[in-house]
Amino acid sequence: MTRPCTVVISGKGGTGKTTISALLIDAMVRAGERPILAVDADPNANLHEALGITLNETLGSMREEAFTRSIPPGMDRTGYIRYRFRRALAEAEGYDLLAMGRPEGSGCYCFPNALLTECIETLERDYRYVIVDSEAGMEHIARGTIRRPDILLIASDPGARGIRTADRIRDLAESLGLEREKVFLVVNRDHGDAVLESGLPVIARIPEDPAVDEADLGGTPIVGIPEESPARAAVRDLASRVVEICDQRRRG
């Protein structure tokens, strides 16, 4: 399989990145666009909760010495790395989930960041898509933890401050070398009548949805909201656009 199409969901905190990521993964799997490597790149890992699956291990919980001094006899480092990365995956129907998580104790994020890079590079060719629920901002792209995505979706609420923040994230992405045509705005919790003062092309407007609010308040998986819910319908349309753009990239 050729290199997968990589989709990164970014934006400031509180814009619903994880909700969008979970519903997008679910919509694409349901549409037969599989297999997917889902990546929770936020140290505060909760994508698994939105997806309704169990997470047993994160990259942050792995110790550096395990990849240097604790390699089992008869196994080289490359084989051991692939084995450990596979163990860290939470497997589900049509996709696998990898979570960065937090390092144990007071350690820095240097080693987990390096592991995230190596893990994606090691495993990505087994998948058709890589969908990354990123932490707020552009740190992972700036650090090179995640290579330049094929599609960058910047989530924002419809308010003026949120849209200005999305534009600043777009400017930062361009300063890091990401082409303008790969960056799109996803308006979440849309009221339907907001006028958006943005230079970003809008790829989706996801309406306010009581079912999403109920799932958040009840701590239940977002992917369990009804099929006919407005948010799910909007994300199905978003998934179709993502697939279309990725297909164009593969042909080009």
MARBA-3410 file (N, C-alpha, C, O; in Angstrom, 1 decimal):
252
0.8,-1.2,0.0,0.0,0.0,0.0,0.9,1.2,0.0,1.9,1.3,0.7 ~ 0.5,2.3,-0.7,1.2,3.5,-0.8,1.0,4.3,0.5,0.2,3.9,1.4 ~ 1.8,5.3,0.7,1.7,6.1,1.9,0.2,6.6,2.1,-0.4,7.0,1.2 ~ -0.3,6.5,3.3,-1.7,6.8,3.6,-1.9,8.3,3.5,-1.0,9.1,3.5 ~ -3.2,8.7,3.3,-3.6,10.1,3.3,-3.7,10.5,4.8,-4.4,9.9,5.6
-3.0,11.6,5.2,-3.0,12.0,6.6,-3.9,13.2,6.8,-3.7,14.2,6.1 ~ -4.8,13.1,7.7,-5.7,14.2,8.0,-5.5,14.6,9.5,-5.6,13.8,10.4 ~ -5.2,15.9,9.7,-5.0,16.4,11.1,-6.1,17.3,11.5,-6.4,18.3,10.7 ~ -6.7,17.1,12.6,-7.7,18.0,13.1,-7.1,18.9,14.2,-6.6,18.4,15.2 ~ -7.0,20.2,14.0,-6.4,21.1,14.9,-7.3,22.2,15.3,-8.5,22.2,15.0
-6.9,23.2,16.1,-7.7,24.3,16.5,-7.4,24.6,18.0,-6.7,23.9,18.6 ~ -8.0,25.7,18.5,-7.8,26.0,19.9,-8.6,25.1,20.7,-9.5,24.4,20.3 ~ -8.2,25.1,22.0,-8.9,24.2,23.0,-10.4,24.5,23.1,-10.8,25.7,23.0 ~ -11.2,23.5,23.3,-12.6,23.7,23.5,-13.5,23.8,22.2,-14.6,24.2,22.3 ~ -12.9,23.6,21.1,-13.6,23.8,19.8,-14.3,22.5,19.3,-15.0,22.4,18.3
-14.1,21.4,20.1,-14.7,20.1,19.7,-13.8,19.2,18.8,-14.4,18.5,18.0 ~ -12.5,19.4,18.8,-11.7,18.6,17.9,-11.9,17.1,18.1,-11.9,16.4,17.1 ~ -12.0,16.7,19.4,-12.1,15.2,19.6,-13.4,14.7,19.1,-13.5,13.6,18.6 ~ -14.5,15.5,19.3,-15.8,15.1,18.8,-15.8,15.0,17.3,-16.3,14.0,16.8 ~ -15.2,16.0,16.6,-15.1,15.9,15.2,-14.3,14.7,14.7,-14.6,14.0,13.8
-13.1,14.5,15.4,-12.3,13.4,15.0,-13.0,12.0,15.2,-12.9,11.2,14.3 ~ -13.7,11.8,16.3,-14.4,10.6,16.5,-15.5,10.3,15.5,-15.6,9.2,14.9 ~ -16.3,11.4,15.2,-17.3,11.2,14.2,-16.8,11.0,12.8,-17.4,10.3,12.0 ~ -15.7,11.7,12.5,-15.1,11.5,11.2,-14.5,10.1,11.0,-14.8,9.5,10.0 ~ -13.8,9.6,12.0,-13.3,8.2,12.0,-14.5,7.2,11.8,-14.5,6.4,10.9
-15.6,7.4,12.6,-16.7,6.5,12.5,-17.4,6.6,11.1,-17.8,5.6,10.6 ~ -17.5,7.8,10.6,-18.2,8.0,9.3,-17.4,7.3,8.2,-17.9,6.7,7.3 ~ -16.1,7.5,8.2,-15.2,6.9,7.2,-15.2,5.4,7.2,-15.2,4.7,6.2 ~ -15.2,4.8,8.4,-15.2,3.4,8.6,-16.5,2.9,8.0,-16.6,1.9,7.3 ~ -17.6,3.5,8.4,-19.0,3.1,7.9,-19.1,3.2,6.4,-19.8,2.4,5.8
-18.3,4.1,5.8,-18.3,4.3,4.3,-17.4,3.3,3.6,-17.3,3.3,2.4 ~ -16.7,2.5,4.4,-15.8,1.5,3.8,-14.4,2.0,3.6,-13.6,1.3,3.0 ~ -14.1,3.2,4.1,-12.8,3.8,3.9,-11.8,3.3,5.0,-11.6,4.0,6.0 ~ -11.3,2.1,4.9,-10.6,1.5,5.9,-9.4,0.7,5.3,-9.4,0.4,4.1 ~ -8.4,0.4,6.1,-8.2,0.6,7.5,-7.7,2.0,7.8,-7.1,2.6,7.0
-8.0,2.5,9.0,-7.6,3.8,9.5,-6.7,3.6,10.7,-7.0,2.8,11.6 ~ -5.6,4.4,10.8,-4.8,4.6,12.0,-5.3,5.9,12.6,-5.0,7.0,12.1 ~ -6.0,5.8,13.8,-6.4,7.0,14.5,-5.4,7.3,15.5,-4.9,6.4,16.3 ~ -5.0,8.5,15.6,-3.9,9.0,16.5,-4.4,10.1,17.4,-4.9,11.1,17.0 ~ -4.4,9.8,18.7,-4.7,10.8,19.7,-3.4,11.4,20.1,-2.7,10.9,21.0
-3.1,12.6,19.5,-1.8,13.2,19.8,-1.8,14.2,20.9,-0.9,15.0,21.2 ~ -3.0,14.3,21.6,-3.1,15.2,22.7,-2.7,14.4,24.0,-3.2,13.3,24.2 ~ -1.7,15.0,24.8,-1.3,14.3,26.0,-2.5,13.9,26.9,-2.5,12.9,27.6 ~ -3.5,14.8,26.9,-4.7,14.5,27.7,-5.6,13.6,26.8,-6.6,14.0,26.3 ~ -5.3,12.3,26.7,-5.9,11.4,25.8,-7.4,11.1,26.2,-7.6,10.6,27.3
-8.3,11.4,25.3,-9.7,11.0,25.5,-10.4,10.7,24.2,-11.6,10.5,24.2 ~ -9.7,10.5,23.1,-10.3,10.1,21.9,-10.9,8.7,22.0,-12.0,8.4,21.5 ~ -10.3,7.8,22.8,-10.8,6.5,23.0,-12.2,6.5,23.7,-13.0,5.7,23.4 ~ -12.4,7.5,24.6,-13.7,7.6,25.2,-14.7,8.0,24.2,-15.9,7.6,24.3 ~ -14.4,9.0,23.4,-15.3,9.4,22.4,-15.7,8.3,21.4,-16.8,8.3,20.9
-14.7,7.4,21.2,-15.0,6.3,20.2,-15.6,5.1,20.9,-16.1,4.2,20.3 ~ -15.6,5.1,22.3,-16.1,4.0,23.0,-15.3,2.7,23.0,-15.9,1.6,23.0 ~ -14.0,2.9,23.0,-13.1,1.7,23.1,-12.1,1.8,24.3,-12.0,2.9,24.8 ~ -11.5,0.7,24.7,-10.7,0.7,25.8,-9.2,0.9,25.4,-8.8,0.4,24.4 ~ -8.5,1.8,26.2,-7.1,2.1,25.9,-6.3,1.5,27.0,-6.5,1.8,28.2
-5.4,0.6,26.7,-4.6,-0.2,27.7,-3.2,0.5,27.9,-2.7,0.3,29.0 ~ -2.7,1.1,26.9,-1.3,1.6,27.0,-1.2,2.9,26.1,-1.8,3.0,25.1 ~ -0.4,3.8,26.5,0.0,5.0,25.7,1.5,5.0,25.5,2.2,4.4,26.2 ~ 1.9,5.8,24.5,3.3,6.0,24.3,4.0,6.7,25.5,5.1,6.4,25.8 ~ 3.2,7.5,26.2,3.8,8.2,27.3,4.1,7.3,28.4,5.0,7.7,29.3
3.5,6.2,28.5,3.8,5.2,29.6,5.0,4.3,29.3,5.4,3.6,30.2 ~ 5.5,4.4,28.1,6.7,3.5,27.7,7.9,4.2,28.3,8.1,5.4,28.2 ~ 8.8,3.4,28.8,10.1,3.8,29.3,11.2,3.8,28.3,11.3,2.8,27.5 ~ 12.1,4.7,28.3,13.1,4.8,27.2,14.1,3.6,27.3,14.5,3.2,26.2 ~ 14.4,3.1,28.5,15.3,2.0,28.6,14.8,0.8,27.9,15.6,-0.1,27.6
13.5,0.6,27.8,12.9,-0.5,27.2,13.3,-0.6,25.7,13.3,-1.7,25.1 ~ 13.7,0.5,25.1,14.0,0.5,23.7,15.5,0.5,23.5,16.0,0.6,22.3 ~ 16.3,0.5,24.6,17.7,0.5,24.5,18.3,-0.7,25.2,19.0,-1.6,24.5 ~ 18.1,-0.9,26.5,18.8,-1.9,27.3,17.9,-3.1,27.5,18.4,-4.2,27.9 ~ 16.6,-3.1,27.2,15.7,-4.2,27.6,15.1,-4.9,26.4,14.1,-5.5,26.6
15.8,-4.9,25.3,15.4,-5.6,24.1,15.6,-7.1,24.4,16.7,-7.5,24.8 ~ 14.5,-8.0,24.2,14.7,-9.4,24.5,15.7,-10.1,23.7,15.9,-9.7,22.5 ~ 16.4,-11.1,24.2,17.4,-11.9,23.4,16.7,-12.4,22.1,15.6,-12.9,22.1 ~ 17.4,-12.4,21.0,17.0,-12.9,19.8,16.1,-12.0,19.0,15.6,-12.3,17.9 ~ 15.9,-10.7,19.5,15.1,-9.7,18.8,15.9,-8.5,18.5,16.4,-7.9,19.5
15.9,-8.0,17.3,16.6,-6.7,17.1,15.7,-5.6,17.4,14.5,-5.7,17.7 ~ 16.3,-4.4,17.4,15.6,-3.2,17.9,14.4,-2.9,17.0,13.3,-2.5,17.5 ~ 14.6,-3.0,15.7,13.5,-2.8,14.8,12.3,-3.7,15.0,11.1,-3.2,15.1 ~ 12.6,-5.0,15.2,11.5,-5.9,15.5,10.8,-5.7,16.8,9.6,-5.8,16.9 ~ 11.7,-5.3,17.8,11.1,-5.0,19.1,10.2,-3.8,19.1,9.2,-3.7,19.7
10.7,-2.7,18.4,9.9,-1.5,18.3,8.5,-1.8,17.7,7.5,-1.3,18.2 ~ 8.5,-2.5,16.6,7.3,-2.8,15.9,6.4,-3.6,16.8,5.1,-3.4,16.9 ~ 6.9,-4.5,17.6,6.2,-5.4,18.5,5.5,-4.5,19.6,4.4,-4.6,19.9 ~ 6.3,-3.6,20.2,5.8,-2.7,21.3,4.7,-1.7,20.7,3.7,-1.5,21.4 ~ 5.0,-1.2,19.5,4.0,-0.3,18.9,2.7,-1.1,18.7,1.6,-0.5,18.9
2.8,-2.3,18.2,1.5,-3.1,17.9,0.8,-3.3,19.2,-0.4,-3.3,19.3 ~ 1.5,-3.6,20.3,0.9,-3.8,21.6,0.2,-2.6,22.1,-0.8,-2.7,22.8 ~ 0.7,-1.4,21.7,0.1,-0.1,22.2,-1.2,0.2,21.4,-2.0,1.1,21.9 ~ -1.5,-0.5,20.3,-2.7,-0.1,19.5,-3.9,-0.7,20.2,-3.9,-1.8,20.7 ~ -5.0,0.1,20.2,-6.3,-0.4,20.6,-7.0,-0.7,19.3,-7.3,0.2,18.5
-7.3,-1.9,19.1,-7.9,-2.4,17.9,-9.4,-2.3,17.9,-10.1,-2.7,18.9 ~ -10.0,-1.9,16.8,-11.5,-1.8,16.7,-11.9,-2.2,15.3,-11.0,-2.4,14.5 ~ -13.1,-2.2,15.0,-13.6,-2.6,13.7,-13.3,-1.5,12.7,-13.9,-0.4,12.7 ~ -12.4,-1.8,11.8,-12.0,-0.8,10.7,-10.9,0.2,11.0,-10.4,0.9,10.1 ~ -10.5,0.2,12.3,-9.4,1.2,12.6,-8.7,0.7,13.9,-9.2,-0.1,14.6
-7.5,1.2,14.0,-6.7,1.0,15.3,-6.4,2.4,15.8,-6.3,3.4,15.1 ~ -6.3,2.5,17.2,-6.1,3.7,17.8,-4.8,3.7,18.6,-4.5,2.8,19.3 ~ -4.0,4.8,18.4,-2.7,5.0,19.0,-2.8,6.3,19.8,-3.2,7.3,19.3 ~ -2.5,6.3,21.1,-2.6,7.4,22.0,-1.2,7.8,22.5,-0.4,7.0,23.0 ~ -0.9,9.1,22.4,0.4,9.6,23.0,0.4,9.6,24.5,1.3,9.0,25.1
-0.6,10.2,25.1,-0.7,10.1,26.6,0.4,11.0,27.2,1.2,11.6,26.6 ~ 0.5,10.9,28.6,1.4,11.7,29.3,2.6,10.8,29.8,2.3,9.6,30.1 ~ 3.8,11.3,29.9,4.9,10.5,30.5,4.6,10.3,32.0,4.0,11.2,32.6 ~ 5.1,9.2,32.5,5.0,8.9,33.9,5.9,9.9,34.7,6.9,10.3,34.3 ~ 5.4,10.2,35.9,6.2,11.1,36.8,6.3,12.5,36.2,5.3,13.0,35.6
7.4,13.2,36.4,7.6,14.6,36.0,8.4,14.7,34.7,8.9,15.8,34.4 ~ 8.5,13.6,34.0,9.4,13.6,32.8,8.8,14.5,31.7,7.7,14.8,31.7 ~ 9.7,15.0,30.8,9.3,15.8,29.7,8.7,15.0,28.6,8.6,13.7,28.7 ~ 8.2,15.7,27.5,7.5,15.0,26.5,8.5,14.6,25.3,8.0,14.2,24.3 ~ 9.8,14.8,25.5,10.7,14.6,24.4,10.6,13.1,23.9,10.5,12.9,22.7
10.7,12.2,24.8,10.7,10.8,24.4,9.4,10.3,23.8,9.3,9.7,22.8 ~ 8.2,10.7,24.5,6.9,10.3,23.9,6.7,11.0,22.5,6.2,10.3,21.6 ~ 7.2,12.2,22.3,7.1,12.9,21.0,7.9,12.1,20.0,7.5,11.9,18.8 ~ 9.2,11.7,20.3,10.0,10.9,19.4,9.3,9.6,19.1,9.4,9.1,18.0 ~ 8.7,8.9,20.1,8.1,7.7,19.9,6.9,7.8,18.9,6.7,7.0,18.1
6.1,8.9,19.1,5.0,9.1,18.2,5.4,9.2,16.8,4.8,8.7,15.9 ~ 6.5,10.0,16.5,7.0,10.1,15.2,7.4,8.7,14.6,7.0,8.4,13.5 ~ 8.2,8.0,15.4,8.7,6.7,14.9,7.6,5.7,14.8,7.6,4.9,13.8 ~ 6.6,5.8,15.7,5.5,4.8,15.6,4.6,5.1,14.3,4.3,4.1,13.6 ~ 4.3,6.3,14.0,3.5,6.6,12.8,4.3,6.2,11.6,3.8,5.6,10.7
5.6,6.5,11.5,6.4,6.1,10.4,6.6,4.6,10.2,6.7,4.1,9.1 ~ 6.6,3.9,11.3,6.7,2.4,11.3,5.4,1.7,10.9,5.5,0.7,10.1 ~ 4.3,2.3,11.3,3.0,1.5,11.1,2.2,2.1,10.0,1.3,1.4,9.5 ~ 2.4,3.3,9.5,1.5,4.0,8.6,1.2,3.2,7.3,0.1,3.3,6.8 ~ 2.1,2.5,6.8,1.9,1.9,5.5,0.9,0.7,5.6,0.5,0.1,4.6
0.5,0.3,6.8,-0.5,-0.7,6.9,-1.9,-0.1,6.8,-2.9,-0.8,7.0 ~ -2.0,1.2,6.6,-3.3,1.9,6.7,-3.6,2.7,5.4,-2.6,3.1,4.8 ~ -4.9,2.9,5.2,-5.3,3.8,4.1,-5.3,5.2,4.5,-5.0,6.1,3.7 ~ -5.7,5.5,5.7,-5.7,6.8,6.2,-5.1,6.9,7.6,-5.1,5.9,8.4 ~ -4.5,8.1,7.9,-4.1,8.4,9.3,-4.9,9.6,9.7,-4.8,10.7,9.0
-5.7,9.5,10.7,-6.5,10.7,11.2,-6.0,11.0,12.6,-6.0,10.2,13.5 ~ -5.5,12.3,12.7,-4.8,12.7,14.0,-5.7,13.8,14.7,-6.0,14.8,14.2 ~ -6.1,13.4,15.9,-6.7,14.4,16.8,-5.6,15.1,17.6,-5.0,14.5,18.5 ~ -5.2,16.3,17.1,-4.1,17.0,17.6,-4.4,17.8,18.9,-5.5,18.1,19.1 ~ -3.3,18.1,19.6,-3.5,19.1,20.7,-3.7,20.5,20.2,-3.5,20.7,19.0
-4.1,21.4,21.0,-4.4,22.8,20.6,-3.2,23.4,19.9,-2.0,23.2,20.4 ~ -3.4,24.1,18.8,-2.2,24.7,18.2,-1.6,23.8,17.1,-2.2,22.9,16.6 ~ -0.3,24.1,16.8,0.4,23.5,15.8,1.7,22.8,16.2,2.6,22.6,15.4 ~ 1.8,22.5,17.5,3.1,22.1,18.1,3.6,20.9,17.4,4.8,20.8,17.1 ~ 2.8,19.9,17.2,3.3,18.6,16.6,3.8,18.8,15.2,4.8,18.2,14.8
3.1,19.7,14.4,3.6,19.9,13.0,4.9,20.8,13.1,5.9,20.5,12.4 ~ 4.9,21.8,14.0,6.1,22.6,14.2,7.3,21.8,14.6,8.4,22.1,14.1 ~ 7.2,20.9,15.5,8.3,20.0,15.9,8.6,18.9,14.9,9.7,18.3,15.1 ~ 7.8,18.7,13.9,8.0,17.6,13.0,7.6,16.3,13.6,7.9,15.2,13.0 ~ 6.8,16.3,14.7,6.3,15.0,15.3,5.4,14.3,14.3,5.5,13.1,14.1
4.6,15.1,13.6,3.7,14.6,12.6,4.1,15.3,11.3,4.2,16.5,11.2 ~ 4.3,14.5,10.3,4.7,15.1,9.0,3.6,16.0,8.5,2.5,16.0,8.9 ~ 4.0,16.8,7.5,3.0,17.7,6.9,1.7,16.9,6.4,1.9,16.0,5.6 ~ 0.6,17.3,6.9,-0.6,16.5,6.5,-1.1,16.8,5.1,-0.7,17.8,4.5 ~ -1.8,15.8,4.6,-2.4,16.0,3.3,-3.6,17.0,3.4,-4.0,17.7,2.5
-4.3,16.9,4.6,-5.4,17.8,4.9,-5.3,18.3,6.3,-5.1,17.5,7.2 ~ -5.3,19.6,6.5,-5.4,20.2,7.9,-6.8,20.8,8.1,-7.1,21.7,7.4 ~ -7.5,20.2,9.0,-8.8,20.7,9.3,-8.7,21.6,10.6,-8.3,21.0,11.7 ~ -9.0,22.8,10.5,-8.9,23.7,11.7,-10.3,23.9,12.2,-11.2,24.5,11.6 ~ -10.6,23.4,13.5,-11.9,23.5,14.1,-12.1,24.8,14.8,-11.1,25.3,15.4
-13.3,25.4,14.7,-13.5,26.7,15.3,-15.0,26.8,15.6,-15.8,26.2,14.9 ~ -15.4,27.5,16.7,-16.8,27.9,16.9,-17.0,29.0,15.9,-16.1,29.6,15.3 ~ -18.3,29.4,15.7,-18.6,30.5,14.7,-18.3,31.9,15.2,-18.5,32.8,14.5 ~ -17.8,32.0,16.4,-17.6,33.4,17.0,-16.4,34.0,16.3,-15.5,33.4,15.8 ~ -16.3,35.4,16.4,-15.3,36.1,15.7,-13.9,35.8,16.3,-13.0,35.7,15.5
-13.8,35.7,17.6,-12.5,35.4,18.2,-12.0,34.0,17.7,-10.8,33.8,17.4 ~ -12.9,33.0,17.7,-12.5,31.7,17.3,-12.0,31.7,15.8,-11.1,31.0,15.5 ~ -12.7,32.4,15.0,-12.4,32.4,13.5,-11.0,33.1,13.4,-10.2,32.7,12.6 ~ -10.8,34.2,14.1,-9.5,34.9,14.1,-8.3,33.9,14.5,-7.3,33.9,13.9 ~ -8.6,33.1,15.5,-7.6,32.1,16.0,-7.4,31.1,14.9,-6.2,30.7,14.7
-8.4,30.7,14.2,-8.3,29.7,13.1,-7.4,30.3,12.0,-6.5,29.6,11.4 ~ -7.6,31.6,11.7,-6.8,32.2,10.7,-5.3,32.3,11.1,-4.4,32.1,10.3 ~ -5.1,32.5,12.4,-3.7,32.6,12.9,-3.0,31.2,12.8,-1.9,31.1,12.5 ~ -3.8,30.2,13.1,-3.3,28.8,12.9,-2.9,28.5,11.5,-1.9,27.9,11.2 ~ -3.8,29.0,10.6,-3.5,28.8,9.1,-2.2,29.5,8.7,-1.4,29.0,8.0
-2.1,30.7,9.2,-0.8,31.5,8.9,0.4,30.7,9.5,1.4,30.7,8.8 ~ 0.3,30.2,10.7,1.4,29.4,11.2,1.7,28.2,10.4,2.8,27.8,10.1 ~ 0.6,27.5,10.0,0.8,26.3,9.2,1.5,26.6,7.8,2.4,25.9,7.4 ~ 1.1,27.7,7.2,1.8,28.2,6.0,3.3,28.5,6.2,4.1,28.2,5.4 ~ 3.5,29.2,7.4,4.9,29.5,7.7,5.8,28.3,7.9,7.0,28.3,7.8
5.1,27.1,8.2,5.9,25.9,8.4,6.0,25.1,7.1,6.5,24.0,7.1 ~ 5.4,25.6,6.0,5.6,25.0,4.7,4.4,24.3,4.2,4.5,23.6,3.2 ~ 3.3,24.3,4.9,2.1,23.6,4.5,1.3,24.5,3.4,1.1,25.6,3.7 ~ 1.0,23.9,2.3,0.4,24.6,1.2,-1.0,25.1,1.6,-1.8,24.3,2.3 ~ -1.4,26.3,1.2,-2.6,26.9,1.5,-3.8,26.0,1.1,-4.8,25.9,1.8
-3.7,25.3,0.0,-4.9,24.6,-0.5,-5.1,23.3,0.3,-6.1,22.6,0.1 ~ -4.3,23.0,1.3,-4.5,21.8,2.1,-5.2,22.2,3.4,-5.4,21.3,4.2 ~ -5.5,23.4,3.7,-6.0,23.9,4.9,-7.4,24.3,4.8,-7.8,25.1,3.9 ~ -8.3,23.8,5.7,-9.7,24.1,5.6,-10.2,24.4,7.0,-9.7,24.0,8.0 ~ -11.4,25.1,7.0,-12.0,25.5,8.3,-13.3,24.5,8.5,-14.1,24.3,7.6
-13.4,24.0,9.7,-14.6,23.3,10.1,-15.2,24.1,11.2,-14.7,24.3,12.3 ~ -16.4,24.6,10.9,-17.2,25.4,11.9,-18.0,24.5,12.7,-18.9,23.8,12.2 ~ -17.7,24.4,14.0,-18.4,23.5,14.9,-19.4,24.3,15.7,-19.2,25.5,16.0 ~ -20.5,23.6,16.2,-21.6,24.2,16.9,-22.1,25.5,16.2,-22.4,26.5,16.7 ~ -22.3,25.2,14.9,-22.8,26.3,14.0,-24.3,26.6,14.2,-25.1,25.7,14.4
-24.6,27.9,14.2,-26.0,28.3,14.4,-26.7,28.5,13.0,-27.9,28.6,13.0 ~ -26.0,28.4,11.9,-26.6,28.4,10.6,-26.7,29.8,10.0,-26.9,29.9,8.8 ~ -26.6,30.8,10.8,-26.8,32.2,10.3,-25.5,33.1,10.5,-25.6,34.3,10.3 ~ -24.5,32.5,11.0,-23.3,33.3,11.3,-22.5,33.6,10.0,-22.4,32.8,9.1 ~ -22.1,34.9,10.0,-21.3,35.4,8.8,-19.8,35.2,9.2,-19.4,35.7,10.2
-19.1,34.4,8.5,-17.7,34.1,8.8,-16.7,35.0,8.1,-16.6,35.0,6.9 ~ -16.0,35.8,8.9,-15.0,36.7,8.3,-13.7,35.9,8.4,-12.8,36.1,9.3 ~ -13.4,35.1,7.4,-12.2,34.3,7.4,-11.7,34.1,5.9,-12.5,34.1,5.0 ~ -10.4,34.0,5.8,-9.8,33.7,4.5,-9.7,32.2,4.2,-9.2,31.8,3.2 ~ -10.2,31.4,5.2,-10.1,29.9,5.1,-11.3,29.4,4.3,-12.5,29.8,4.6
-11.1,28.5,3.4,-12.3,27.8,2.8,-13.0,26.9,3.8,-12.4,26.2,4.6 ~ -14.3,27.0,3.9,-15.1,26.2,4.8,-15.4,24.9,4.2,-16.1,24.8,3.2 ~ -15.0,23.8,4.8,-15.2,22.5,4.3,-16.4,21.8,5.0,-17.0,20.9,4.4 ~ -16.8,22.3,6.2,-18.0,21.8,6.8,-18.5,22.8,7.9,-17.7,23.5,8.5 ~ -19.8,22.8,8.1,-20.4,23.5,9.1,-21.3,22.5,9.9,-22.3,22.0,9.4
-20.8,22.2,11.1,-21.5,21.2,12.0,-22.4,21.9,12.9,-21.9,22.6,13.8 ~ -23.7,21.6,12.8,-24.6,22.4,13.7,-24.6,22.0,15.1,-24.1,20.9,15.5 ~ -25.1,22.9,16.0,-25.3,22.5,17.4,-26.2,21.3,17.4,-27.2,21.2,16.6 ~ -26.0,20.4,18.3,-26.7,19.1,18.3,-26.9,18.7,19.7,-26.0,18.4,20.5 ~ -28.2,18.6,20.2,-28.5,18.2,21.6,-27.9,16.8,21.9,-27.6,16.5,23.0
-27.9,15.9,20.9,-27.4,14.6,21.1,-25.9,14.6,21.5,-25.5,13.8,22.3 ~ -25.1,15.5,20.9,-23.7,15.6,21.2,-23.6,16.2,22.7,-22.8,15.7,23.5 ~ -24.4,17.2,23.0,-24.3,17.7,24.4,-24.7,16.7,25.4,-24.1,16.6,26.4 ~ -25.7,15.8,25.1,-26.1,14.8,26.0,-25.0,13.8,26.2,-24.8,13.3,27.3 ~ -24.3,13.4,25.1,-23.2,12.4,25.2,-22.1,13.0,26.1,-21.5,12.3,26.9
-21.8,14.3,25.9,-20.7,14.9,26.7,-21.1,15.0,28.1,-20.3,14.6,29.0 ~ -22.3,15.4,28.4,-22.7,15.5,29.8,-22.8,14.1,30.5,-22.5,14.0,31.7 ~ -23.2,13.1,29.7,-23.4,11.8,30.3,-22.1,10.9,30.3,-22.1,9.8,30.8 ~ -21.1,11.4,29.6,-19.8,10.7,29.5,-19.9,9.4,28.6,-19.2,8.4,28.9 ~ -20.8,9.4,27.7,-21.0,8.3,26.8,-20.3,8.6,25.5,-20.1,9.7,25.1
-20.0,7.5,24.7,-19.3,7.7,23.4,-20.0,8.6,22.5,-21.3,8.4,22.3 ~ -19.3,9.5,21.9,-19.9,10.4,20.9,-20.5,9.6,19.7,-21.5,10.0,19.1 ~ -19.8,8.5,19.3,-20.2,7.8,18.2,-21.5,7.0,18.4,-22.0,6.4,17.5 ~ -22.0,7.1,19.6,-23.3,6.5,19.9,-24.5,7.3,19.7,-25.6,6.9,19.9 ~ -24.3,8.6,19.2,-25.4,9.5,18.9,-26.3,8.9,17.8,-25.7,8.2,16.9
-27.5,9.3,17.7,-28.4,8.7,16.6,-27.9,9.0,15.2,-27.3,10.0,14.9 ~ -28.2,8.0,14.3,-27.8,8.2,12.9,-28.4,9.4,12.3,-27.7,10.0,11.4 ~ -29.6,9.8,12.7,-30.2,11.0,12.1,-29.8,12.3,12.7,-30.4,13.4,12.4 ~ -28.9,12.3,13.7,-28.6,13.5,14.4,-27.9,14.5,13.4,-27.2,14.1,12.5 ~ -28.1,15.8,13.6,-27.6,16.8,12.7,-26.0,16.8,12.6,-25.5,16.9,11.5
-25.4,16.6,13.7,-23.9,16.6,13.7,-23.4,15.4,12.9,-22.4,15.5,12.1 ~ -24.0,14.2,13.1,-23.5,13.0,12.4,-23.7,13.2,10.9,-22.8,12.8,10.1 ~ -24.8,13.8,10.5,-25.1,14.0,9.1,-24.1,15.0,8.5,-23.6,14.7,7.4 ~ -23.7,16.0,9.2,-22.8,17.0,8.7,-21.4,16.4,8.6,-20.6,16.6,7.6 ~ -21.0,15.5,9.5,-19.7,14.9,9.5,-19.7,13.8,8.4,-18.6,13.6,7.8
-20.8,13.2,8.1,-20.8,12.3,6.9,-20.4,13.0,5.6,-19.7,12.5,4.8 ~ -21.0,14.2,5.5,-20.6,15.1,4.3,-19.1,15.5,4.4,-18.5,15.5,3.3 ~ -18.6,15.8,5.5,-17.2,16.1,5.7,-16.4,14.9,5.3,-15.4,15.1,4.6 ~ -16.8,13.7,5.7,-16.0,12.5,5.4,-15.9,12.3,3.8,-14.9,11.9,3.3 ~ -17.1,12.6,3.2,-17.1,12.5,1.7,-16.1,13.4,1.1,-15.4,13.1,0.1
-16.0,14.7,1.6,-15.1,15.6,1.0,-13.6,15.2,1.3,-12.7,15.3,0.5 ~ -13.4,14.7,2.5,-12.0,14.2,2.8,-11.6,13.1,1.9,-10.5,13.1,1.4 ~ -12.5,12.1,1.7,-12.2,11.0,0.8,-11.9,11.5,-0.7,-11.0,11.1,-1.3 ~ -12.7,12.5,-1.1,-12.6,13.1,-2.4,-11.2,13.7,-2.6,-10.5,13.5,-3.6 ~ -10.8,14.5,-1.6,-9.5,15.2,-1.6,-8.4,14.2,-1.6,-7.4,14.3,-2.3
-8.5,13.2,-0.8,-7.4,12.2,-0.7,-7.3,11.4,-2.0,-6.2,11.0,-2.4 ~ -8.4,11.1,-2.6,-8.4,10.4,-3.9,-7.7,11.2,-5.0,-6.9,10.7,-5.8 ~ -8.0,12.5,-4.9,-7.3,13.4,-5.9,-5.8,13.4,-5.6,-5.0,13.4,-6.6 ~ -5.4,13.3,-4.4,-3.9,13.3,-4.1,-3.3,12.0,-4.6,-2.2,12.0,-5.1 ~ -4.0,10.9,-4.4,-3.5,9.6,-4.8,-3.3,9.6,-6.4,-2.4,9.0,-6.9
-4.3,10.2,-7.1,-4.3,10.2,-8.5,-3.2,11.1,-9.0,-2.6,10.9,-10.1 ~ -2.9,12.2,-8.2,-2.0,13.2,-8.7,-0.6,12.9,-8.4,0.3,13.7,-8.7
END
